[in-house]
Amino acid sequence: MSHATTPAGDARRRQGTDFKRYLTSPQFFLALIILVLVGLIGAAKPNAFNGAFVVAPLLTSIAIFTIVGLSQMMVLSIGQMNIAVGNMAAFGAMFTGMAFDLWNMPFIVGLIAGLVAGAAIGGLTGWIIAKTGVNSFIVTLAMSFALLGLVPTVYSMLSPGSAFTAKPEGMEFLGRGTFLDVCMVGYCGPAAIPVMVVPVLLVVLLVGGLYARTKLGREILLTGANIKAAELSAIPTNKRVVLVHALSGALASLAGILLATSTGSFTPAIGNEFMLQSFLGPILGGTLLAGGYISVTGTFLGITLTLLIRRGLELFGAGVEMLNIFLGLILLVALSAERIRTVRRRKPTPTPPDGPPPAEPAAAEPAPAESGATA
């Protein structure tokens, strides 16, 4: 006997399935862990989240490292990686510092100069990978070493103190300003929220929209999920590889520039702490190392969790060694979870004995992108 179904019933079943899937997703568990940690730290240290002195710097760090995580996530979406993310951040920030200190450019123009420089070095890296077919780990590692020598050399040649310290109008406001400095109709915002979260939120929405709403984003994910299928679908995979690395370089440069605005100077040390965090955020958030599946929301939550753990360890007097141990363990757990998810996704679904014969296999399709724009 067949039972008729209605559109409303189908919609309710889909909503129920989507809700159950969300309850078992990495993003849900990350959000739950973050809430528990906030409660535990707040209970043990009542002054742990003291407005402008604690929350604002924490949110600034989360904003900067979220951009770092998105930079790595872009490359992971095609099944590659960017070991040079920290050095690209230093390279792009260096050009912005030069624009301010040597060429007296206004803030926006100098910012664009740094982003273009980061996109150029990222695009060059992607072009080398696409043309030579050499593994992205090898190429980005070589680029990392090249920039590791180039950036300090340029600083030492052009700046006596190996730093660019010029501060054009707008730099201090972006790097250290809070909503307390933004007043409208006699009301000023909270001092605990830095101004930096606004452009970072805009970038998060743009990246999420790219993957979730555009044909280009779907082509990038298909390139990561199955490059042969992408080529058979007439997708210019080499161009997508170059584009993704260029975007990754631009995002890394933006993170470096934001870090420099928050500290007040541009130095060769910018980006030294970026590489580990760049992997922790996306992998904890559900992005697959094999490519084809990303989560912008998960990347943000993964970054938030790691920085919250760092803040908690600092409050309880843990040293740098203990912090590194915790971060290493977190990365191991994240990689193990990623491997389990990959195996489960590729495991074939058994067909019932009395069921219909299996359908012909279709071309591989990338998993849908979960993004901050839609989550």
C-alpha distance (Angstrom), angle and dihedral (degrees) to the residues before:
residue distance angle dihedral
M1 . . .
S2 3.77 . .
H3 3.76 123.4 .
A4 3.78 121.1 -146.0
T5 3.77 117.5 -126.4
T6 3.77 128.3 -151.7
P7 3.80 128.6 -146.1
A8 3.81 89.5 -116.8
G9 3.80 91.2 53.5
D10 3.80 92.0 48.1
A11 3.80 90.1 50.1
R12 3.83 91.9 51.2
R13 3.81 91.1 49.5
R14 3.80 91.0 49.6
Q15 3.80 91.1 49.4
G16 3.80 90.5 49.7
T17 3.81 91.3 49.4
D18 3.80 91.9 47.7
F19 3.82 91.1 49.6
K20 3.82 92.5 50.2
R21 3.80 90.0 48.0
Y22 3.81 90.4 51.7
L23 3.82 91.5 50.6
T24 3.81 89.3 57.8
S25 3.81 95.7 41.8
P26 3.82 125.1 108.8
Q27 3.81 89.1 -119.9
F28 3.81 92.8 61.5
F29 3.80 93.2 48.9
L30 3.81 91.6 46.8
A31 3.80 91.7 51.7
L32 3.81 90.3 47.8
I33 3.81 92.7 49.5
I34 3.81 91.0 48.0
L35 3.81 91.6 52.7
V36 3.81 91.2 48.4
L37 3.80 92.3 48.5
V38 3.80 92.5 48.9
G39 3.80 89.4 51.7
L40 3.81 94.0 47.3
I41 3.80 94.9 46.1
G42 3.80 91.6 45.0
A43 3.80 91.4 50.2
A44 3.80 94.1 47.4
K45 3.81 95.6 41.0
P46 3.83 111.1 26.8
N47 3.83 91.6 -171.4
A48 3.81 93.4 48.9
F49 3.80 93.2 105.9
N50 3.78 101.5 40.1
G51 3.81 104.7 163.1
A52 3.77 116.2 -117.4
F53 3.82 95.3 11.3
V54 3.80 98.9 51.6
V55 3.80 112.8 8.1
A56 3.82 96.3 47.0
P57 3.85 94.6 53.3
L58 3.81 89.7 43.6
L59 3.81 92.0 52.1
T60 3.82 89.8 46.4
S61 3.81 90.3 54.8
I62 3.81 91.3 46.2
A63 3.81 90.4 50.9
I64 3.82 93.6 50.4
F65 3.79 96.0 44.2
T66 3.79 92.3 45.2
I67 3.81 87.3 62.8
V68 3.81 88.3 48.1
G69 3.80 89.9 52.1
L70 3.80 92.0 48.9
S71 3.80 89.3 51.1
Q72 3.80 90.9 57.7
M73 3.81 92.6 38.9
M74 3.81 90.6 59.1
V75 3.80 91.1 59.9
L76 3.81 93.9 40.4
S77 3.81 88.1 57.0
I78 3.82 89.1 71.5
G79 3.81 93.7 42.7
Q80 3.81 95.1 -100.9
M81 3.81 134.9 104.6
N82 3.80 139.1 -138.5
I83 3.81 112.8 -138.8
A84 3.82 89.7 172.2
V85 3.81 95.7 62.2
G86 3.82 93.2 114.4
N87 3.80 94.7 46.7
M88 3.80 91.4 46.5
A89 3.79 87.4 54.2
A90 3.80 89.7 53.5
F91 3.83 90.8 46.4
G92 3.80 95.0 52.3
A93 3.82 92.9 42.2
M94 3.80 89.0 50.9
F95 3.80 91.3 59.0
T96 3.79 91.0 48.9
G97 3.81 90.1 49.9
M98 3.80 90.4 49.2
A99 3.80 90.2 49.7
F100 3.81 90.4 54.1
D101 3.79 100.0 38.1
L102 3.81 104.0 34.5
W103 3.79 105.4 23.1
N104 3.84 100.0 32.9
M105 3.80 92.6 -133.2
P106 3.81 120.7 169.5
F107 3.79 117.9 -103.5
I108 3.82 99.0 -99.2
V109 3.82 93.6 46.6
G110 3.80 91.9 48.8
L111 3.79 90.4 48.0
I112 3.81 91.0 52.7
A113 3.82 90.3 48.3
G114 3.80 90.5 56.4
L115 3.80 93.0 47.2
V116 3.82 91.6 49.9
A117 3.81 90.4 49.4
G118 3.80 91.1 50.8
A119 3.80 92.3 46.9
A120 3.82 90.0 49.2
I121 3.81 95.2 52.3
G122 3.80 90.6 43.3
G123 3.80 91.5 48.4
L124 3.81 90.5 49.6
T125 3.80 89.6 52.6
G126 3.80 91.3 49.7
W127 3.81 91.5 47.3
I128 3.82 90.9 53.9
I129 3.81 90.8 49.8
A130 3.82 93.0 47.5
K131 3.80 95.7 45.9
T132 3.80 99.6 41.5
G133 3.81 100.6 32.5
V134 3.81 89.5 -137.2
N135 3.81 114.6 152.4
S136 3.80 113.2 -89.5
F137 3.81 90.9 -126.5
I138 3.81 91.2 61.6
V139 3.81 96.0 43.5
T140 3.81 95.9 46.2
L141 3.81 91.0 44.3
A142 3.80 89.6 54.1
M143 3.81 90.3 46.6
S144 3.79 89.3 49.8
F145 3.80 91.8 55.8
A146 3.81 91.7 45.4
L147 3.80 92.6 52.6
L148 3.79 90.9 42.1
G149 3.80 87.7 65.0
L150 3.81 98.7 33.8
V151 3.82 100.4 52.2
P152 3.84 98.5 53.4
T153 3.80 89.5 43.7
V154 3.80 92.3 55.9
Y155 3.81 91.5 46.4
S156 3.80 92.5 50.9
M157 3.81 91.4 48.4
L158 3.81 97.6 47.2
S159 3.79 103.6 30.6
P160 3.83 126.1 46.4
G161 3.79 91.7 -150.6
S162 3.82 95.6 40.9
A163 3.80 89.8 -115.7
F164 3.79 139.5 89.6
T165 3.79 110.0 -136.3
A166 3.80 105.3 170.3
K167 3.82 111.7 128.3
P168 3.80 115.1 -159.4
E169 3.77 120.2 -162.9
G170 3.79 110.8 -72.7
M171 3.80 97.8 26.7
E172 3.81 95.4 93.8
F173 3.80 91.4 45.8
L174 3.81 93.5 52.5
G175 3.79 96.1 41.9
R176 3.80 102.2 40.8
G177 3.78 106.8 9.5
T178 3.78 123.2 112.0
F179 3.78 133.8 -164.4
L180 3.79 86.6 -94.4
D181 3.82 85.1 76.7
V182 3.81 91.1 54.5
C183 3.79 110.7 80.0
M184 3.80 127.6 175.6
V185 3.80 128.3 174.8
G186 3.78 90.5 -5.7
Y187 3.80 94.0 -53.5
C188 3.81 124.6 110.7
G189 3.79 124.8 -161.1
P190 3.82 127.9 -116.0
A191 3.79 119.2 -70.0
A192 3.81 90.9 -138.6
I193 3.83 94.7 70.6
P194 3.82 116.1 73.4
V195 3.79 120.6 -143.4
M196 3.80 88.9 -125.3
V197 3.81 91.7 76.5
V198 3.81 90.7 71.5
P199 3.84 99.0 64.6
V200 3.80 90.2 36.9
L201 3.80 91.0 53.8
L202 3.81 88.8 50.1
V203 3.82 90.9 52.8
V204 3.81 90.9 48.3
L205 3.80 90.6 52.8
L206 3.81 92.2 47.7
V207 3.81 93.4 50.3
G208 3.79 91.3 45.5
G209 3.79 91.3 48.8
L210 3.80 91.1 49.1
Y211 3.80 92.4 59.1
A212 3.79 99.9 33.9
R213 3.81 102.8 38.6
T214 3.80 110.8 26.3
K215 3.78 136.7 74.7
L216 3.80 89.3 -132.8
G217 3.80 91.0 58.1
R218 3.81 91.6 50.4
E219 3.80 90.5 49.7
I220 3.81 90.5 51.8
L221 3.80 91.4 51.1
L222 3.80 92.3 47.3
T223 3.80 89.3 50.7
G224 3.80 88.0 55.7
A225 3.80 95.7 42.6
N226 3.81 97.2 47.9
I227 3.77 119.7 -8.7
K228 3.82 92.7 -171.6
A229 3.78 91.5 54.9
A230 3.80 89.4 46.7
E231 3.81 91.2 53.7
L232 3.82 90.8 48.1
S233 3.82 87.2 52.4
A234 3.83 89.2 57.8
I235 3.81 93.4 -109.7
P236 3.84 111.8 152.3
T237 3.79 94.0 -126.8
N238 3.81 95.9 179.9
K239 3.79 90.7 55.2
R240 3.80 90.2 48.7
V241 3.81 90.4 52.4
V242 3.80 91.4 51.7
L243 3.80 92.1 45.6
V244 3.80 93.9 49.7
H245 3.81 92.6 50.1
A246 3.80 90.2 47.3
L247 3.80 90.8 52.6
S248 3.80 89.7 46.2
G249 3.80 90.5 53.0
A250 3.80 91.6 48.6
L251 3.82 92.0 50.3
A252 3.81 91.3 47.1
S253 3.81 89.3 51.7
L254 3.80 90.8 49.4
A255 3.81 89.9 53.2
G256 3.80 90.3 50.0
I257 3.80 92.1 49.1
L258 3.81 91.9 48.8
L259 3.81 89.9 50.3
A260 3.80 90.4 50.6
T261 3.81 92.5 49.9
S262 3.81 90.1 51.3
T263 3.83 93.2 50.8
G264 3.80 95.8 38.1
S265 3.82 99.7 -123.6
F266 3.80 142.7 64.3
T267 3.83 113.3 -124.8
P268 3.83 137.2 163.9
A269 3.83 89.0 -109.6
I270 3.81 92.5 71.0
G271 3.79 110.3 119.9
N272 3.81 97.8 20.8
E273 3.82 91.2 126.1
F274 3.78 97.3 39.7
M275 3.81 105.5 89.7
L276 3.83 100.7 66.4
Q277 3.80 93.2 42.4
S278 3.79 90.7 47.3
F279 3.82 89.6 63.2
L280 3.81 98.2 36.2
G281 3.80 95.8 58.7
P282 3.82 100.3 50.3
I283 3.82 96.4 37.8
L284 3.80 93.9 47.8
G285 3.79 87.7 47.5
G286 3.79 95.0 55.9
T287 3.81 104.4 -95.4
L288 3.80 109.7 146.5
L289 3.79 120.6 -126.2
A290 3.80 87.8 -146.7
G291 3.82 90.7 62.1
G292 3.78 133.6 -125.1
Y293 3.82 97.8 88.7
I294 3.80 129.4 68.9
S295 3.78 138.3 166.3
V296 3.79 120.6 -156.8
T297 3.79 91.8 -177.5
G298 3.79 90.5 48.6
T299 3.80 91.1 50.8
F300 3.80 90.6 54.6
L301 3.81 91.7 47.4
G302 3.81 92.3 46.7
I303 3.79 91.6 52.4
T304 3.80 90.9 46.4
L305 3.80 91.7 51.6
T306 3.81 95.3 50.1
L307 3.81 93.4 47.3
L308 3.79 91.0 46.2
I309 3.81 89.8 52.8
R310 3.80 89.1 49.3
R311 3.80 90.9 50.6
G312 3.80 91.2 48.9
L313 3.81 92.7 50.1
E314 3.80 90.7 49.6
L315 3.81 91.4 51.1
F316 3.80 90.8 52.9
G317 3.81 92.4 48.7
A318 3.82 99.5 -106.2
G319 3.78 114.8 161.7
V320 3.79 130.0 -129.5
E321 3.81 91.0 -94.5
M322 3.80 92.5 57.0
L323 3.79 90.1 46.1
N324 3.81 91.5 53.5
I325 3.81 90.7 48.7
F326 3.80 91.2 53.2
L327 3.80 93.5 46.8
G328 3.81 90.8 48.6
L329 3.80 91.6 50.8
I330 3.80 90.7 47.9
L331 3.80 90.6 52.8
L332 3.82 91.4 49.1
V333 3.80 91.0 51.1
A334 3.80 90.7 46.8
L335 3.80 92.6 50.5
S336 3.81 91.3 48.1
A337 3.80 91.3 50.0
E338 3.81 90.2 47.8
R339 3.80 90.7 52.9
I340 3.81 91.8 49.8
R341 3.81 91.1 49.7
T342 3.81 91.0 49.8
V343 3.81 92.7 51.3
R344 3.82 92.0 47.1
R345 3.82 92.0 50.0
R346 3.80 92.0 51.6
K347 3.83 95.4 44.4
P348 3.84 108.7 109.2
T349 3.78 118.6 -121.1
P350 3.85 111.0 -117.1
T351 3.81 116.6 -119.8
P352 3.83 118.1 -131.2
P353 3.86 113.7 -110.2
D354 3.80 94.1 -118.3
G355 3.77 95.1 38.1
P356 3.79 127.9 107.7
P357 3.80 119.6 -78.7
P358 3.79 114.9 -85.4
A359 3.78 116.9 -89.7
E360 3.75 122.3 -114.1
P361 3.84 111.2 -86.5
A362 3.77 113.7 -99.6
A363 3.76 128.9 -147.1
A364 3.78 113.2 -74.6
E365 3.76 114.7 -93.5
P366 3.81 125.3 -161.4
A367 3.76 119.3 -113.2
P368 3.80 113.1 -103.9
A369 3.77 116.7 -90.2
E370 3.78 116.8 -115.6
S371 3.76 107.6 -150.1
G372 3.74 140.1 177.8
A373 3.80 87.8 -116.7
T374 3.80 92.6 66.5
A375 3.80 105.5 21.8
